[in-house]
């Protein structure tokens, strides 16, 4: 295993004088700080793979046409859950490619993230299946009382907030290590952008939780997530203009 993936990046730079030039080239481009997959990333990928396995629609082959149609209908909810986990995995992948951290604080935060992902696989699957059943075939949807529907939104939002709160803490920690990581201006900007984006994600999830907690209809609490698209789009557009001014000509 490469030493760059086994120790803190600053330790690597101290041990190998040419490492900064080879791993962190000059300029303002985003740079990958690892060449090989670390044990921490490999373990995390295995956990994400296991979580995706738990989302499988059915382990049994349909024995009738009706069972086939029912299974195919559930694939829509499966696709939504799959996309959500892939989004989380990509955020995780980008973080470790960009910063290459594997010190104790990162390990602890990563363990919390993986714990939350595994804990909320089934609530995520249940929610997406319930929502699409309500849209496509209300008669087959699981019967839930209004209170149970609000509790379901509360459970999902709790997991959503927990995931992006961990990502927020991870990026805050990377920002604290900016001198050891030798982050350039563009990387500093992108780190701050990631922090702001995760604050938005946490705020939207917290708003949904608050509405569900005070007894608002589940539809109202769930529709809060529709605000995430416009807010993130405006934030991304404004940040994109500032980012372009930092890019090398």
Secondary structure, 3 states (H helix, E strand, C coil): CCHHHCCCHHHHHHHCCCHHHHHCCCCCCCCCCCCCCCHHHHHHHHHHHHHHHHCCCCCCCCCCHHHHHHHHHHHHHHHHHHHHHHHHHHHHHHHHHHHCCCCHHHHHHHHHHHHHHHHCHHHHHHHHHHHHHHHHCHHHCCCCCHHHHHHHHHHHHHHHHHHHHHHHHHHHHHHHCHHHHCCCHHHHHHHHHHHHHHHHHHHHHHHHHHHHHCCCCHHHHHHCCHHHHHHHHHHHHHHHHHHHCCCCC
